[in-house]
Amino acid sequence: MEQKVSMEKIISLAKRRGFIYQGSEIYGGLAGTWDYGPHGVTLKNQIKDIWWKKFISSRDDMYGIDAAILMNPKVWIASGHVGGFNDPLVEDVKTKKRYRADHLLEEAGVDVVGMSLEQMNVAIKEKGIQSPDKNNLGEVKQFNMMFKTDIGVSGGPDDISYLRPETAQGMFVNYKNVVDSFHPKLPFGLGQIGKAFRNEIAPRDFIFRNREIEQMEVEYFVHSDSWKEHFESWRKSVREFTQDIGLPDEQVHELEIPDEDRAHYSERTIDFEFDFPFGRKELCGLAYRTDYDLKKHMEASKVNLEYFDEVTKEKFVPHCIEPSLGVERMVLAVLSSAYTEDELGGETRTYLKLASSIAPYQVAVFPLLKNRPELVTKAREVYDALRASGLRVTFDDNGNVGKRYRRQDEIGTPFCVTVDFDTIGQSEGDDTTKLINTVTIRNRDTGKQERVEIGEVTKIIED
């Protein structure tokens, strides 16, 4: 049957099966915030673990750090965020609701690439663009997206700080610490997974655009002469990562960002875009930041951030390549591509076609009947053995087997193992002895079952 994927279906499944809930839901929620349930946490952690292994722990040239969320406000002045981390804001003159001007223009079919505020104002008037409530709009203004907070108790201007809008600056300000502690040879990189906060004017599209995000970022320091080859290497690595977490190649696209639309610090940027249910949008990015950040911090802090090459005896400020990936967008891309509807046994079925590497459970173990202690005991033995082998396993005896299959399908569990009367040698028939210590194993994608020896289950799932 034809598959129809909509955000409504994905959001409904995500809540129903304990992946993602609206933040502060019992109080009516808070826009741009989402809470991860038990399955969402596992899915998210598997994505982060795969990223960390690929980009940090499996490499000899990478160092992991965990920088503080709160930083000296001078960091954000030096980096340009205080003066330039802005989005175009426009207000409904009647309701006073605020919107992203560029989003309203894009929805009206206007190409906003390289547009100034003045040009946006002209386009809104010429096109007669109104707010979603059908009211007139005010003038487009710049809106700084950083969350301000106070440090200490006095509340004076010297106590102002910010929740970090990105994790990158925590790595730039720790560059010298790592060089002094570990004396790494160039090229080398710093990697971090951490929270960042952006006061989005109009959060939307579920977890795609939030006020609280989690980033997986690398700042890779190179000599300026070799940035192109390293940029290409990281481009391939990012693409491989999207494959590792099960994203279909045909849904991931690379977009070369033109000069007029790149960030001020970037000399080259590639956006990796994904075909979400609401359109092709940015999934993650790869930027060549040159030596912009280290030079800015060296100027502002008066601390020498030059690198000394022991071989060439050269002193220079390294250039930087940054692959930046958002956890939430990766989770949404995974859910979007995995959501599947088909027909099985004459009935419509919904399931998540998750890669085994990231599925919350890799296998579910059932006793055929939960009111038969001998089946439950044996099923528990199988469950314990599989869990001891390192697999992510769940024990499920709630409802009939058919309902359990459907539940595990929606969670994305690749295999279900059922302990029945044949397993314990209590079924009728001449070949009962041949079936003892065998179980049925069901494949999520095909719905097919086969009987196998208990000792073979782990190998079958791992293969």
CORFENWO-V978165 format. One record per residue. RES is the residue in three letters. PHI is phi as a letter, one per 30 degrees, with the letter a starting at -180 (999 if undefined). OMEGA is omega in whole degrees, 0 to 359 (none if undefined). D_FIRST is the distance of its C-alpha to the first C-alpha in whole Angstrom. Layout:
BEGIN
((RES PHI OMEGA D_FIRST) (RES PHI OMEGA D_FIRST))
END
This chain:
BEGIN
((MET 999 181 0) (GLU d 181 4) (GLN d 177 6) (LYS b 181 9) (VAL c 177 13) (SER b 178 16) (MET d 180 19) (GLU d 180 19) (LYS d 181 16) (ILE d 180 18) (ILE d 180 22) (SER d 179 21) (LEU d 182 19) (ALA e 178 22) (LYS d 184 25) (ARG e 184 23) (ARG c 170 23) (GLY i 175 27) (PHE c 187 26) (ILE b 177 27) (TYR b 172 30) (GLN d 179 31) (GLY d 178 35) (SER h 190 38) (GLU e 184 35) (ILE d 176 37) (TYR c 179 40) (GLY j 176 37) (GLY i 175 36) (LEU b 185 37) (ALA e 176 36) (GLY i 177 35) (THR b 181 35) (TRP b 179 32) (ASP c 180 33) (TYR c 176 31) (GLY d 185 31) (PRO e 180 31) (HIS d 177 28) (GLY d 178 28) (VAL d 180 32) (THR d 179 31) (LEU e 181 28) (LYS d 181 30) (ASN d 177 33) (GLN d 177 31) (ILE d 180 30) (LYS d 179 34) (ASP d 179 35) (ILE d 177 33) (TRP d 183 35) (TRP d 180 38) (LYS d 184 38) (LYS d 189 37) (PHE c 185 39) (ILE b 193 42) (SER d 181 43) (SER d 183 42) (ARG c 179 45) (ASP d 185 48) (ASP c 183 49) (MET b 180 47) (TYR b 179 48) (GLY d 175 46) (ILE b 176 48) (ASP b 184 47) (ALA d 180 49) (ALA d 177 50) (ILE d 178 48) (LEU d 181 51) (MET b 175 53) (ASN e 184 57) (PRO e 178 56) (LYS d 177 58) (VAL e 185 55) (TRP d 173 53) (ILE d 181 55) (ALA d 184 56) (SER d 180 52) (GLY j 183 52) (HIS d 181 50) (VAL d 182 52) (GLY c 191 53) (GLY b 182 50) (PHE d 190 47) (ASN b 170 46) (ASP b 180 43) (PRO d 183 43) (LEU c 173 43) (VAL b 187 44) (GLU c 172 45) (ASP d 187 44) (VAL d 181 47) (LYS c 184 47) (THR d 183 45) (LYS i 174 46) (LYS d 184 42) (ARG c 183 42) (TYR b 171 39) (ARG d 181 38) (ALA d 182 40) (ASP d 178 38) (HIS d 179 35) (LEU d 179 36) (LEU d 179 37) (GLU d 180 33) (GLU d 178 31) (ALA c 177 34) (GLY i 181 33) (VAL c 176 36) (ASP d 186 37) (VAL c 182 39) (VAL e 177 39) (GLY i 183 43) (MET d 172 44) (SER d 178 47) (LEU d 181 47) (GLU d 180 49) (GLN d 177 47) (MET d 179 44) (ASN d 180 47) (VAL d 182 47) (ALA d 179 43) (ILE d 181 43) (LYS d 182 46) (GLU d 182 45) (LYS d 182 41) (GLY i 183 42) (ILE d 179 40) (GLN c 177 40) (SER d 176 39) (PRO e 177 35) (ASP d 177 38) (LYS i 176 39) (ASN c 178 42) (ASN d 182 45) (LEU c 177 45) (GLY d 181 48) (GLU d 177 49) (VAL d 180 47) (LYS b 174 48) (GLN d 181 48) (PHE b 179 47) (ASN d 190 47) (MET c 181 44) (MET d 175 47) (PHE d 175 47) (LYS d 174 51) (THR b 180 53) (ASP c 175 56) (ILE c 181 58) (GLY j 189 61) (VAL c 187 62) (SER d 179 64) (GLY i 180 62) (GLY d 182 63) (PRO d 180 62) (ASP d 182 63) (ASP c 181 60) (ILE d 171 57) (SER b 183 54) (TYR b 166 51) (LEU d 188 48) (ARG d 178 47) (PRO d 178 44) (GLU a 179 43) (THR d 187 44) (ALA e 186 45) (GLN d 175 49) (GLY d 177 49) (MET d 179 49) (PHE d 181 51) (VAL d 176 54) (ASN c 180 54) (TYR e 182 54) (LYS d 179 58) (ASN e 180 58) (VAL d 178 55) (VAL d 181 58) (ASP d 183 61) (SER d 190 59) (PHE c 180 58) (HIS h 183 59) (PRO d 175 56) (LYS d 176 56) (LEU d 0 54) (PRO d 174 51) (PHE a 183 50) (GLY b 173 48) (LEU c 181 47) (GLY b 184 44) (GLN a 168 43) (ILE c 182 40) (GLY a 181 41) (LYS d 172 41) (ALA b 189 41) (PHE b 180 42) (ARG b 183 41) (ASN d 182 42) (GLU e 179 39) (ILE d 183 40) (ALA b 177 36) (PRO e 182 34) (ARG a 177 30) (ASP h 174 27) (PHE i 183 27) (ILE c 182 28) (PHE d 183 28) (ARG b 186 32) (ASN c 173 34) (ARG c 176 38) (GLU b 184 38) (ILE b 175 36) (GLU b 184 37) (GLN c 171 37) (MET c 188 37) (GLU b 174 40) (VAL b 168 42) (GLU c 187 45) (TYR c 187 46) (PHE c 185 50) (VAL b 170 51) (HIS d 184 54) (SER e 181 54) (ASP d 188 54) (SER c 187 51) (TRP d 185 48) (LYS d 181 46) (GLU d 179 46) (HIS d 177 45) (PHE d 180 42) (GLU d 178 41) (SER d 179 40) (TRP d 176 39) (ARG e 179 36) (LYS d 181 35) (SER d 178 35) (VAL d 179 33) (ARG d 178 31) (GLU d 180 31) (PHE d 179 31) (THR d 176 27) (GLN d 182 26) (ASP d 181 28) (ILE c 170 26) (GLY j 179 23) (LEU d 180 22) (PRO d 181 20) (ASP e 185 23) (GLU d 178 21) (GLN c 179 21) (VAL c 185 24) (HIS b 179 27) (GLU c 181 31) (LEU b 176 33) (GLU d 184 36) (ILE d 181 38) (PRO d 184 41) (ASP e 187 44) (GLU d 183 45) (ASP c 180 42) (ARG d 174 42) (ALA d 185 44) (HIS d 183 48) (TYR d 191 48) (SER c 173 46) (GLU c 172 47) (ARG a 178 43) (THR b 170 40) (ILE c 171 36) (ASP c 172 33) (PHE c 183 30) (GLU c 182 28) (PHE b 178 24) (ASP d 176 21) (PHE d 177 21) (PRO e 181 18) (PHE c 176 22) (GLY k 179 22) (ARG d 184 24) (LYS b 182 27) (GLU d 176 30) (LEU c 179 29) (CYS a 184 32) (GLY b 175 35) (LEU b 185 38) (ALA b 170 41) (TYR c 188 45) (ARG d 184 47) (THR h 178 50) (ASP c 187 53) (TYR e 188 53) (ASP d 181 52) (LEU d 179 55) (LYS d 179 57) (LYS d 179 57) (HIS d 178 57) (MET d 178 60) (GLU d 185 62) (ALA d 184 61) (SER c 185 62) (LYS i 177 65) (VAL c 181 64) (ASN d 180 64) (LEU c 177 60) (GLU d 176 61) (TYR c 178 60) (PHE c 180 63) (ASP d 183 62) (GLU d 183 64) (VAL d 184 64) (THR d 183 65) (LYS i 182 67) (GLU c 173 65) (LYS c 181 64) (PHE a 174 61) (VAL c 181 58) (PRO d 172 55) (HIS c 190 52) (CYS b 173 48) (ILE c 187 45) (GLU b 165 42) (PRO d 184 39) (SER b 184 37) (LEU b 178 34) (GLY c 182 33) (VAL d 184 32) (GLU d 180 30) (ARG d 176 28) (MET d 178 27) (VAL d 181 26) (LEU d 178 24) (ALA d 178 22) (VAL d 180 22) (LEU d 182 20) (SER d 183 18) (SER d 183 17) (ALA d 183 16) (TYR d 185 14) (THR b 172 10) (GLU b 176 8) (ASP b 178 6) (GLU b 182 7) (LEU b 181 10) (GLY i 179 13) (GLY i 180 11) (GLU b 175 11) (THR d 181 9) (ARG b 173 10) (THR c 175 12) (TYR a 176 14) (LEU c 181 16) (LYS d 183 16) (LEU d 172 20) (ALA d 181 22) (SER e 182 24) (SER d 183 27) (ILE b 181 26) (ALA e 179 24) (PRO e 173 27) (TYR b 174 27) (GLN c 179 26) (VAL a 173 27) (ALA c 181 27) (VAL c 181 29) (PHE b 157 29) (PRO d 183 32) (LEU e 177 30) (LEU b 183 33) (LYS d 179 34) (ASN c 175 37) (ARG c 185 38) (PRO e 182 41) (GLU d 178 41) (LEU d 180 37) (VAL d 180 37) (THR d 180 40) (LYS d 179 38) (ALA d 177 35) (ARG d 177 37) (GLU d 178 39) (VAL d 179 36) (TYR e 181 35) (ASP d 181 38) (ALA d 180 38) (LEU d 179 35) (ARG d 179 36) (ALA d 180 39) (SER d 178 38) (GLY j 178 36) (LEU d 174 33) (ARG d 191 31) (VAL b 172 31) (THR b 176 30) (PHE c 186 31) (ASP b 176 29) (ASP b 185 30) (ASN c 180 29) (GLY i 180 27) (ASN d 186 26) (VAL d 179 24) (GLY e 178 21) (LYS d 178 21) (ARG d 177 23) (TYR e 182 20) (ARG d 179 18) (ARG d 180 20) (GLN d 175 21) (ASP d 182 17) (GLU d 175 18) (ILE d 180 21) (GLY j 182 20) (THR d 185 22) (PRO d 185 21) (PHE b 173 23) (CYS b 180 24) (VAL c 181 27) (THR c 174 28) (VAL c 182 32) (ASP b 184 32) (PHE d 175 35) (ASP d 183 35) (THR e 184 36) (ILE c 175 39) (GLY i 181 40) (GLN c 179 40) (SER d 181 38) (GLU d 178 39) (GLY k 184 39) (ASP d 185 42) (ASP c 183 39) (THR e 183 39) (THR d 180 42) (LYS d 185 39) (LEU c 181 37) (ILE e 182 39) (ASN i 169 38) (THR c 179 34) (VAL b 171 31) (THR c 177 27) (ILE b 186 25) (ARG c 177 22) (ASN d 183 19) (ARG e 189 17) (ASP d 183 14) (THR c 185 14) (GLY i 182 16) (LYS d 179 18) (GLN b 173 22) (GLU b 180 25) (ARG c 183 29) (VAL b 174 31) (GLU d 180 35) (ILE e 181 35) (GLY d 181 37) (GLU c 187 34) (VAL e 182 31) (THR e 181 33) (LYS d 180 33) (ILE d 181 29) (ILE d 179 28) (GLU d 179 30) (ASP d none 29))
END
